[in-house]
């Protein structure tokens, strides 16, 4: 097995300007502390009993499962934001649900939307929510910008 079922997670966000959209995205990853690893984009489930950590020194080049939202834009003056929310069920034997969202708009708008998405997803699963954790990052584009937010899962 290449990736084990994670036992910890952390929530992070970053933003950046860049020479190109890809450079802006790379800078946002660096700002979020995940710029020197290989992100493995996953669907949005946090394993039961996973515990939150502040962050971890991820080994450079490692394969890291992550649920993330990102937006890049090359329109000076525009405000862009990315956010993630993690809904944790009351029953700790069930998985948590991660939702991701990015769009033009303020951090507050995007964070409210992604939290609502997580709540609705848990409702669809018939699970009562113990807690919703979220983060969003806002960025005003100067030339070419990126906003990024993620739930990073780790061993």
C-alpha positions, 0 to 999 in steps of 0.5 A, a space after each residue: 500500500 502506497 498511502 496508509 490510512 491517516 491518523 492525524 490531520 491539520 488545516 492550513 491555508 495560504 495565498 500568493 502572487 506569481 509570475 504565472 498562475 502555476 507560480 502563484 499556486 506554488 507560492 500559495 502552497 509554500 505559504 500554507 506549508 505544503 509546497 515541497 511535497 506531492 499533494 495527492 488530491 482525494 475525495 473528502 473523508 476524514 478517517 474516524 478517530 483521526 486527531 488534529 495536530 498543529 502541523 507537521 514537518 512533512 518529508 520533502 517529496 512525500 506523497 500527502 493526501 489532501 482535500 483542498 480548494 484553490 483559485 487562481 486568477 490574473 485579473 488585478 484588483 479582484 478578491 479571490 478566496 478558498 476555504 475548507 470545512 471539516 464536519 466531525 460527527 458526534 459518533 467518533 466511530 464514523 468518518 468526518 466530512 471535508 468540503 472545499 470551495 473557492 470563488 471570487 469573493 471575501 474570506 467570510 463569504 467563502 468560509 460561510 458557504 463551505 461550512 454550510 456545505 459540510 453541514 449539508 453533507 453530514 445531514 445527507 449522511 444522517 449524522 449529527 455534528 459534534 463540531 465544524 472546523 474551517 479555514 479560508 484565505 482571501 487574496 486581492 490579485 495584484 497581477 496573478 494570484 492564488 488562494 488555497 485552503 486544505 485539510 492535510 491528512 497524515 500518518 
